[in-house]
């Protein structure tokens, strides 16, 4: 009788232990999803602002149509992305396109003096700062989930429950190459 009781207690402890691991992984995955929802809010504001910015620039930059098309296509792709990982990839493309737009704008001093453009540029800058903050929070939540999925004993059960390492929201390879190069400073 006491052997059966000890066996039942051991089985109950193991079940409670596995449930605790599962619930911890669920909590971390939910934190990551919540963090991405915060990013989504900022991305929506950014996506709403981009057409206004492109419209303000279009009159000054008619012959720079490729740059404007790249921004527009990247915005559409970002809005149509469905999964978190697809959105991350699409947003990286939009970041690159917006940087290209900013480089082109430098050649138009009258555009930089336009009040409407400056207001849109300030709003975009504000959104980009907010995006940076929520991306840091998202990456922190992703890091916690990834560590939990990899550490022992969670690693034993994580795969069985469908948990895996998730990608961070980073700058991407293209921008990383640009960041590794020294800036070209002209006086």
C-alpha positions, 0 to 999 in steps of 0.5 A: 500500500505504501509503495502504491502511495509513493508511486502516486505521489511521484506521478502527481509531482511529475504531472504538476512539474510538467504543467508548471513548465507548460504554463510558464512557456504559455506565459512567455509566449503570450508576453511575446505576442502581447509585445508584438501587438504593441509593435502592431499599433505603432506599425499601423500608425506608421503605415497610415503616415507613409502615404501622407509622407509620399504624397507630400514628397511626390510633387517635389520628387516626380523623377524619383518615382522608383524611390516612392514606388519602393516605399509604397510597395514595402508599405503594402507588403508590411500591411499584408504580412500575416504572421509575426515572422512575415511582418518582421521581414516586411517591416525590415524592407519598409525600414530600408525603403524609408531610409532610401526616401530620406536620402533622396529628400536631402537633395531637395532643400525646398521640400525640407522647408515645407511645413506639411512635410516637416510635420509629417517627418516629425510624426514619423520620427516620433513613431520610429522612436516609439517603435524602437522602444516597443521593439526592445520590449518585444526582443526582451520578451522573445529572449525570455521565451527563447531562454526558457525553451532552451533550458533544461528541463524545459527543452525536454517538453518544449518541442512536444508542446510546440514551442520553439525558438523565435526570431528577434526583431532586429535591423536585418542584414542589409542595415547591419552592413550599412551600420558597420560602415563608418558614416561619410561626414562632409563639411 
